[in-house]
Amino acid sequence: MDFEVERHAVAEIDVAAEGLRSITNLVANLSVAKVTSAVTGSDVEAVSTAAPTTGDAFRYDAASGQYVFNLSTKSLSKGTWRLSIDMHDGVTRTATISLK
């Protein structure tokens, strides 16, 4: 997925797909790492652009039944970034985005 620098990217967890439809108090955190020449750098704290999210935590959107994180891209440079979602269940879920 391509996103613009100086904007925000939306990360969502589809709880139905994860088999967690009835969980509305899940703790999920997001981190980002720059990928350069297929080498992934160190994770850095993700910054949200939306209340009531604090720090790197996802917020639950009851209307959509999803956990949402509006990722600020202001401090990220152009290039490829790996998003890592930690739902504290021993499984790290990742996605890759490109900033242009």
The 8 nearest C-alpha neighbors of each residue, nearest first, counted from 0:
[[1, 96, 97, 2, 95, 98, 94, 8],
 [0, 2, 97, 98, 96, 3, 99, 8],
 [3, 1, 98, 97, 99, 8, 4, 0],
 [2, 4, 99, 98, 6, 5, 1, 7],
 [3, 5, 72, 6, 98, 99, 73, 77],
 [6, 4, 73, 72, 3, 7, 71, 74],
 [7, 5, 4, 72, 3, 71, 73, 8],
 [6, 8, 71, 70, 72, 69, 9, 5],
 [7, 9, 70, 69, 2, 10, 71, 6],
 [8, 10, 69, 68, 70, 11, 7, 67],
 [9, 11, 68, 67, 69, 8, 12, 70],
 [12, 10, 67, 66, 13, 68, 65, 9],
 [11, 13, 66, 65, 14, 67, 10, 17],
 [12, 14, 65, 16, 15, 11, 17, 66],
 [13, 15, 19, 17, 20, 16, 12, 65],
 [14, 16, 20, 18, 17, 13, 19, 64],
 [17, 15, 14, 18, 13, 19, 20, 12],
 [16, 18, 14, 15, 19, 13, 20, 12],
 [19, 17, 15, 16, 20, 14, 21, 13],
 [20, 18, 14, 17, 22, 21, 15, 16],
 [19, 21, 15, 14, 22, 18, 64, 17],
 [22, 20, 19, 23, 14, 15, 18, 64],
 [23, 21, 19, 20, 24, 25, 14, 18],
 [22, 24, 25, 21, 59, 20, 61, 64],
 [25, 23, 22, 26, 59, 58, 21, 27],
 [26, 24, 23, 22, 27, 86, 59, 66],
 [27, 25, 86, 24, 28, 56, 87, 57],
 [26, 28, 86, 85, 57, 56, 25, 84],
 [29, 27, 56, 55, 85, 84, 57, 86],
 [28, 30, 84, 55, 83, 45, 85, 56],
 [29, 31, 45, 44, 83, 43, 82, 42],
 [30, 32, 82, 42, 43, 81, 45, 83],
 [33, 31, 42, 81, 40, 80, 41, 43],
 [32, 34, 80, 40, 39, 79, 81, 35],
 [35, 33, 39, 79, 80, 38, 37, 40],
 [36, 34, 38, 37, 39, 33, 79, 40],
 [35, 37, 38, 34, 39, 79, 33, 78],
 [36, 38, 35, 34, 39, 79, 40, 33],
 [39, 37, 35, 34, 36, 40, 33, 32],
 [38, 40, 34, 33, 32, 35, 37, 41],
 [41, 39, 33, 32, 34, 38, 42, 35],
 [40, 42, 32, 43, 39, 33, 31, 34],
 [43, 41, 32, 31, 30, 40, 44, 33],
 [42, 44, 31, 30, 32, 45, 41, 33],
 [45, 43, 30, 55, 46, 31, 42, 29],
 [44, 46, 30, 55, 29, 31, 43, 70],
 [47, 45, 71, 70, 55, 54, 44, 48],
 [46, 48, 70, 69, 71, 49, 68, 45],
 [47, 49, 69, 71, 70, 46, 50, 7],
 [50, 48, 47, 69, 52, 51, 68, 70],
 [51, 49, 52, 48, 53, 47, 58, 69],
 [50, 52, 49, 53, 58, 57, 47, 48],
 [51, 53, 50, 58, 56, 49, 57, 47],
 [54, 52, 56, 55, 51, 47, 50, 57],
 [53, 55, 56, 46, 52, 47, 45, 44],
 [54, 56, 28, 45, 29, 46, 53, 44],
 [57, 55, 28, 27, 54, 53, 52, 29],
 [56, 58, 68, 67, 27, 66, 28, 52],
 [59, 57, 67, 66, 52, 60, 68, 56],
 [58, 60, 66, 65, 61, 67, 23, 57],
 [61, 59, 65, 62, 63, 64, 66, 58],
 [60, 62, 64, 63, 59, 65, 23, 66],
 [63, 61, 60, 64, 65, 59, 66, 67],
 [64, 62, 65, 61, 60, 66, 59, 13],
 [63, 65, 61, 60, 62, 14, 66, 59],
 [66, 64, 13, 63, 60, 12, 14, 59],
 [65, 67, 59, 12, 58, 11, 57, 60],
 [66, 68, 11, 58, 57, 10, 65, 59],
 [67, 69, 57, 10, 9, 70, 11, 47],
 [70, 68, 9, 47, 48, 8, 49, 7],
 [69, 71, 47, 8, 7, 46, 68, 9],
 [70, 72, 7, 47, 46, 48, 73, 6],
 [71, 73, 75, 5, 7, 4, 74, 6],
 [74, 72, 5, 75, 71, 4, 6, 7],
 [73, 75, 72, 76, 71, 5, 4, 46],
 [76, 74, 72, 73, 77, 4, 98, 71],
 [75, 77, 78, 74, 4, 98, 72, 73],
 [78, 76, 98, 99, 4, 75, 79, 97],
 [77, 79, 98, 97, 76, 99, 80, 33],
 [78, 80, 97, 34, 96, 33, 98, 95],
 [81, 79, 33, 96, 34, 32, 95, 97],
 [80, 82, 95, 32, 31, 94, 33, 83],
 [83, 81, 31, 94, 93, 30, 95, 80],
 [84, 82, 93, 30, 29, 92, 31, 81],
 [83, 85, 29, 92, 28, 91, 93, 86],
 [84, 86, 28, 91, 87, 27, 29, 83],
 [85, 87, 27, 88, 26, 84, 28, 90],
 [88, 86, 85, 89, 27, 26, 90, 91],
 [87, 89, 86, 90, 85, 91, 27, 26],
 [88, 90, 87, 91, 86, 85, 92, 84],
 [91, 89, 88, 92, 85, 86, 87, 84],
 [92, 90, 85, 84, 83, 93, 89, 86],
 [91, 93, 84, 83, 90, 85, 94, 82],
 [94, 92, 83, 82, 84, 91, 81, 95],
 [95, 93, 82, 81, 96, 83, 92, 80],
 [94, 96, 81, 80, 82, 93, 79, 97],
 [97, 95, 0, 80, 79, 1, 81, 98],
 [98, 96, 79, 1, 78, 0, 80, 2],
 [99, 97, 77, 2, 78, 3, 4, 1],
 [98, 77, 3, 4, 2, 97, 78, 1]]
